[in-house]
Amino acid sequence: MAITLPGTMRAHCALAFAAVLALTACGGGGAGLPPQSTVPTNVPAVAQASITLAVPLSVQSLSLALTGINGSPATYPLVTANLTAQSPGCAAQNGGTACTITTSFPVGTDTLSVTLFTAANGTGAALGNATATAKLVAGTITPVAFSFGGVVASVSVAAATTHPIAGIATTIPLSVTALDASGATIIGAYTTPIDLSNSDTSGQTTLSSSTISSSSTSVSLSYTGSLQVAEAKITANAFGVTPGPRATVSIVPVGQSGSNALAMLTTTTGSVYAFVPTATGLSQVLISTGNGIAASTRHQLSIPAPISISPAPNACAINAPDKLLACISFSSPTITNFYINNNGSLTQQASVTTDAPAAGVSNSGGTCIICGIEYDDTDDAYIIATANGYEVYTSPTENSYIQHAWTIPGNVAENFGYNPVTNMILSPVYATIDATGLTYMNVTNKTSYVIATQPAGLFEPDAAAFDSATNIAAVTEEVANANGTNDLFLENMGSAALNSPSSGQFTATQTTLMLTSSLFGRASATTCDVPVTGIAIDPASHLAFVGSEFCGQGNGSGDGAVTPFGVLALPTSSHAALAISSQVYLTMPPLPDGSLWNDPGDPHAIAAMPISGLCSPCGITYNAESTWLAIIDMQALRSAPRSPSDPNLAIIPSTPPYGNIVTYVKAQ
């Protein structure tokens, strides 16, 4: 059948398009041919044909054509008939129209084609058609059943989940819907099949079928769980329709996203949780239920009391496949473990005391025994930064991390970059403390390589982040260089040559880029000297979310009266030129409680990931007091109006909802 019927008729659409063609003798049953139909005349050896059918109100007329006789192509005058309640032979029935149409065709084995239209006299858009073959004998009634196929005018495609958990193999059901020109869903066969294509070329996602010819055809996407998949864009396109209607849905695997400080989890249902370190423990916040912000307003949430942890954590990381959360404190050698329940609540597991030296690692912010933590899906392990180097702790029991597997000697950082696809670390080490600058570490082989030639202008590298889709790393500085410029350094790690030019060194294609905005500089007390230190990258969009470690309207540091956050458009492929195609910044508006934004510092509290129903991607951060999460719609920020005097400065409203660019969510 071709069209879903309105109202009560939807449940009976199988009958609505089960049309029966009957031959009647002269003067037999059925209504006479409506006067508006085109009737062939003076044709010898004809038999009468009667078509009885029920249609929804969107169907206004039909055309009936003879396309063949006795197996050979044939032409015959086209018959049209109107199908409204006022048309001869028609009457209103169950919210639609029931009609009986009688006409004549030549005797023989005839092939007949019926097409339904949205307008009178066989005009408008085609809603459905059917073809049947029957042997027509004069004086004999031969029933012929028509199976209508819908004419596809538009398509839609949706996925049971758009955010499968990275590391877990799963099959995602897809829902492909074809609509006719009236906007009704086509149920049954399609006259034009729908083609499905997958943008992911990694081989880690597979469609169960690439062609859909009926609404009964089921289709799904198989995902191996591989971290190589940044995005699989599924496109549905109708064959043979001009212009070709198409629709897309993006599948973006997620697990942990963000820096060491801010752990984020997206569940298979699309719910998004943030786990925010506090002065006494950990706050668990449900940001989204999968359909947008979870709060009844854009600002307030009912959240559970923070979990007490001693010493209080500085950073957390998530093992999404096993639903585990691990937190570390700068002042302790202990990893505190939690199991994440289905509702996002936490059940504490056994803690692990590592062999991290108590003397710790010295850096600009002080000393840390464990300086940072990331989850390594390749080895099902946590990577921690200690004075021994980067240590790997795996778990044979899948419920706590107790086994010290190996150590990668080398200089560590609080805000190191980790690529889960290649299982590599890029460690930004302060050049003023240690001349190494950047260290590239192979987690699998337990080896490290120091950069042979530092990028021009690199002074005190502070944070690194990978675009796992392109294997391009971005590095920020803690302070402006001697020239007073704020730079971003890009390294194409896919081009890295290890043990080059000598053992223990590496070289890679790299570049130095200047970040510019009137929000930062040394000329005014209202601007910030060092705006861009924190960075997180969304691999699906290749957008980087950047923020300020030192600048803050409420921190009283004298580093400026603005709090810059921004979005950088990075290269979209590993072969593209190392450049940023755009950069845009904003200064954080006042918090809902009237206070001003204050950044928490190290380790950087910054993440970039999609949040269903809210933004894709979102930039997420929290303030120094751990009282508010800020969610920035990165694409909306890129589209925001700019200052006439600064093309890189977005102008947003000073009152909520801030142009729907910034959303504040209560964190505790």
C-alpha positions, 0 to 999 in steps of 0.5 A: 500500500502506498500511503498511511491514512489519516485518523482512524483510517491509518489502522486500515490502510491495508484495505484502503489500497487493496484495489480490485479490478473486476470485469462486468458485462454491459449494464453490470454492477458498479457506478458509471464512468465519471463524466470528467474521465477521458473515455476511448471510443470506437474501439472494437472487442472491448471489455468493461473494467471496474476498479473499487478502492478507498483512498485518504483525502490527500488522493484527489484523482487517478489515471489508468493506463494500458501499457501492454496487450498479450505481452507486447507494448501497447498504447491506449487513451489514458483514463482519468477519474476524480476521487472526491466525495462529490465525484460520481461513483464516490462517497465519503468513508472513514475519513477518506473516500471510497470509489468505484470506477468503470471503464473499458479496455481491449479484450486480451491479456492486458497490463494496466497501470494505476497512478494516484495524484494529489490534484484533480484530473490526474495532476499534482504530485504522484502519491502511489502507483500499481501495475497488474496483468489480467486476461480480460474476456468479454462477458467474464469478470476477472478480479485483479489485485493491485499492490500499490507502491508509494512514490517517494517525495522525501525521506528521513533517517534516524538512529536508535542511538547516535552516540554508541560507546567507544570500545563496545561493539554494538548494532544500531537499528536505523529507522528510514521513513519515506514520505509521499508528496502529501507528507504521509508516510509510505507503508509498503513497497516504494516505486523508487528504492532508497539508497543508504550510504556511509561516510565512514571509510575505516571499515569499522562500521557496516550497513546491513543493507544499502538499498531499501525498497519497502517500509518493511525492510529493516536496516542497521549499522554494525559498529565494532567499537573501534576508536578509529571511528570519529563519525559515521554519517548515514545518508538516505537518498531516493533513486530516480527522483529529481531533485533527489530527496535525501536525509542524513544522521550522524553516528558519533561514538563517545566515551570519555571526552575532555581534559584530565579535570573534567570527566564526561560520560554519554550513555547508550540512551544519549544521557550525558553526565559530568563528574566535577571535582569539588573542594571535598569530593566529586559532584555528579551532574546530569546535563542532558537526558538525550533530548536537550538540557535536563533541567526544567530551566536552562539554569537550575538542576536538582542534583545529588549531594557531592560525594566526599573523597579525601583527599579531594580529587583534582582530575578524573577519567572514565572507562566508558565500556566498563562504566568505571570512573577513576579520580586522582589527587595532586597530593596523593599516590592513590587512584580512587575508583567508582562504578557508574550505575545506570542512573549515573550515580556512583558506587565506590570500588577499592582504591589503588595505591600507586608507586608514584614518588611522594616528591612529585613533579614540580611545575608552574602550579606547584607539585603533584604526586599524580599529575593527570589521568587518561583512560587507554581503551587499547590496553583497558588501562589508566595512564597516570603522570608521575615522577617515574614517567607515564605509568599504566595500570590495568585490571584483570577483574574489570572492576578496579585497577590494581595491576601496575603494568609498565612505565614509560620513562620521560618528562610528564605534564598535567595536561598531556594529549592522548590519541586513543586510536594510535595509543600515543601521548604528546607530553608538553613539558615547560621549556623553561624547566626542561629543554625537551619541549615536546615528548612523543610517547608510544604507550604500546612499545613503552618508548619515548621520543623528544622533539628534534626541533621545537616549533618556532616561538614555543616557549612554555608548552602547557597543554596538548590535545589530539584530533583522533580523526586526523592525528593532528595535535594542537599545543598551547602555551602557558605564557605569551612568548618574548614577542608578546604573541599568543600562539598555537602550535600544530603537529601532524603526528601522522607524519612523525618520523621516530628516532630521527634525526637520531635515536630518541628523537622525532620530527614531524610536520609542524607550524606556529599560528598566532591567535588574535582577538581584542580580548587579549594582549598586554596593552590594557588592564581589561584584557588578558595576557595569556588567554588560550591555555586549555584545549579540547578537540571534537574529532567529528567536527575538527573543532577545538574548544579553547579557554583561559587558565589565568584570566577571569573576571572574578579571580582577582589575579590582575590578569584582565577583566575578561574571561575568553573562551573560543573555538578554532577550526582545525584541519579537516584531514591529515593531508590538509595544510596545518592551519586554522580556517577560523577563530572566534572568542567570547567573554563569559557572561555573568553567572546566574547567581550574579557572580563573575566567572573564575577559571579553576586552573590546572589541570584544565577543566575543558571538554569538547563533545556532542550533547544530544538535543543541545549542541554538536559539538559543545564546549564544556567547562566549570568554574573554580568554585565548582558551582557552575558548568558552562556549556557553549554551543561551538557552532552557534558561537562560530555563527554569532555576530562579530564586533565591528572592530574585531572579526574574531570577537563574538557579540552575545546578549548580556542576559540569558539565554545569551543567544543560546550560545552559553548555557549555565548548569548548576554543578552543586 
